[in-house]
């Protein structure tokens, strides 16, 4: 279920901005052509997919680590019980993620949605002349370097965010894990997963 949290976050971010943008039908043909060139140069479709997968993996991994760390330090559980609970949780999480991925892939093209919203946003925020300048820049070696490095920069940003945001995220996850632990009859707050 949480595997698609990143995709959901990206979708909601775009969705919250999209109503401010013009309908695609009102974009001049010249401006629309420039925006499409920019979307292609920026590899919007590919990057949206890569970034959403990166975020999905991050959230799922954090949840698994938190849950396992909490179970591992529970003195009321035997090693066999700990193993069974962790395996059960992982199986449930993996099965749910598989179902979500399959159904979402059948019904929603996140990359196309990102490209559509990007088009609407560029139409609203940039003039034709500014779009021409952006296209020229992203055709340049420096512009292409930015495009090439964007997935890497996003991955590094997530890693840095993990270090800085983890203490706050940990509290939220511990609250959620407390609820999940109740399903297994385990009482008390989960242990801190990291300092």
C-alpha positions in Angstrom: 0.0 0.0 0.0 2.7 2.5 0.9 4.8 1.6 -2.2 2.6 4.1 -4.2 2.8 6.8 -1.6 5.4 8.6 -3.6 3.3 8.4 -6.8 0.3 9.6 -4.8 2.4 12.5 -3.4 3.6 13.5 -6.9 0.0 13.2 -8.3 -1.4 15.3 -5.5 1.3 17.9 -5.9 0.5 18.2 -9.6 -3.2 18.1 -9.0 -3.1 20.9 -6.5 -1.4 23.1 -9.0 -3.3 22.0 -12.1 -6.5 23.9 -11.4 -4.5 27.1 -11.6 -3.4 26.3 -15.1 -5.1 26.9 -18.3 -6.9 24.1 -20.1 -4.7 22.6 -22.7 -7.1 23.6 -25.5 -6.3 27.3 -24.9 -2.6 27.0 -25.5 -1.4 28.5 -28.8 0.1 25.9 -31.2 3.5 27.6 -31.0 3.5 27.5 -27.2 2.3 24.0 -27.1 5.0 22.8 -29.4 7.6 24.5 -27.2 6.2 23.0 -24.1 6.3 19.5 -25.7 9.9 20.1 -26.7 10.7 21.1 -23.2 8.9 18.1 -21.8 10.9 15.8 -24.1 14.2 17.6 -23.3 13.5 17.3 -19.6 12.5 13.7 -20.0 9.4 14.4 -17.9 7.8 11.0 -18.5 10.9 9.0 -17.6 11.9 11.2 -14.6 8.3 11.2 -13.1 8.4 7.4 -13.2 11.9 7.1 -11.7 11.3 9.7 -9.0 7.9 8.1 -8.0 9.5 4.7 -7.8 12.4 6.1 -5.7 9.9 7.7 -3.2 7.8 4.5 -3.1 10.9 2.4 -2.3 12.0 4.9 0.4 8.7 4.8 2.3 8.2 1.1 2.1 11.8 0.4 3.2 11.4 2.8 6.2 8.2 1.2 7.3 9.7 -2.3 7.1 12.8 -1.2 9.0 10.7 0.5 11.7 8.5 -2.5 12.1 11.3 -5.0 12.2 13.3 -2.9 14.7 10.2 -2.6 16.9 9.6 -6.3 16.9 13.2 -7.2 17.4 13.4 -5.3 20.8 10.1 -6.5 22.2 11.1 -8.6 25.3 7.7 -10.3 25.5 8.2 -12.1 22.2 10.2 -15.3 21.6 12.5 -15.4 18.5 10.0 -17.7 16.8 7.2 -15.2 17.4 9.3 -12.3 16.2 10.1 -14.1 13.0 6.5 -15.1 12.4 5.2 -11.6 13.0 7.8 -10.0 10.7 7.2 -12.5 8.0 3.4 -12.0 8.2 3.8 -8.2 8.1 6.2 -8.4 5.1 3.9 -10.8 3.2 0.8 -8.6 3.8 2.7 -5.5 2.8 4.2 -7.1 -0.3 0.9 -8.6 -1.4 -0.9 -5.3 -1.0 1.9 -3.5 -2.9 1.7 -6.0 -5.8 -2.1 -5.6 -6.1 -1.8 -1.8 -6.0 0.9 -1.7 -8.6 -1.0 -4.0 -10.9 -4.3 -2.1 -10.7 -2.6 1.3 -10.9 -0.6 0.3 -13.9 -3.8 -0.9 -15.7 -5.7 2.4 -14.9 -3.3 5.3 -14.4 -0.3 6.5 -16.5 1.5 8.6 -13.9 4.1 9.7 -16.5 1.4 11.0 -18.9 -0.4 12.8 -16.0 2.9 14.4 -15.0 3.5 15.5 -18.6 -0.1 16.9 -18.9 0.2 18.9 -15.6 3.7 20.0 -16.6 2.2 21.3 -19.8 -0.5 23.2 -18.0 1.9 24.7 -15.5 4.4 25.8 -18.1 1.6 27.4 -20.1 0.5 29.4 -17.0 3.9 30.4 -15.7 6.0 31.0 -18.9 5.6 33.2 -22.0 6.4 31.9 -25.4 9.7 33.8 -25.3 10.6 32.3 -22.0 9.8 28.8 -23.2 12.1 29.4 -26.3 14.9 30.4 -23.9 14.3 27.3 -21.7 14.3 25.0 -24.8 17.5 26.6 -26.0 19.1 26.1 -22.5 18.0 22.5 -22.1 19.4 21.8 -25.6 22.8 23.1 -24.4 25.4 20.8 -22.9 24.8 22.3 -19.4 21.0 21.8 -19.8 21.5 18.2 -20.9 23.8 17.6 -17.9 21.0 18.8 -15.6 18.5 16.5 -17.3 20.9 13.6 -17.1 21.7 14.2 -13.4 18.2 14.9 -12.3 17.4 11.3 -11.2 20.8 11.1 -9.3 20.1 14.5 -7.7 16.7 13.3 -6.7 18.1 10.1 -5.2 20.7 12.1 -3.2 18.1 14.5 -2.1 16.0 11.6 -0.8 19.0 10.2 1.1 19.8 13.6 2.6 16.1 14.2 3.5 16.1 10.8 5.1 18.9 11.9 7.5 17.3 15.2 8.3 13.7 14.3 8.3 13.9 10.8 9.9 13.5 12.0 13.5 10.2 13.6 12.6 9.1 10.8 10.3 10.1 8.3 13.0 7.5 9.7 15.4 4.7 9.4 12.7 5.8 5.9 11.8 5.9 4.8 15.5 2.3 6.0 15.9 1.2 4.0 12.9 3.2 1.0 14.0 1.6 1.1 17.4 -1.7 0.7 15.7 -0.3 -2.1 13.5 1.2 -3.9 16.5 -2.2 -4.0 18.2 -3.3 -6.3 15.3 -0.8 -8.8 16.7 -1.7 -8.3 20.3 1.4 -6.4 21.2 1.0 -3.6 23.7 3.0 -0.5 24.4 4.7 2.0 22.1 7.2 0.7 19.5 10.8 1.3 20.2 12.7 4.1 18.6 14.1 2.8 15.3 16.9 5.3 15.0 18.5 8.0 17.1 
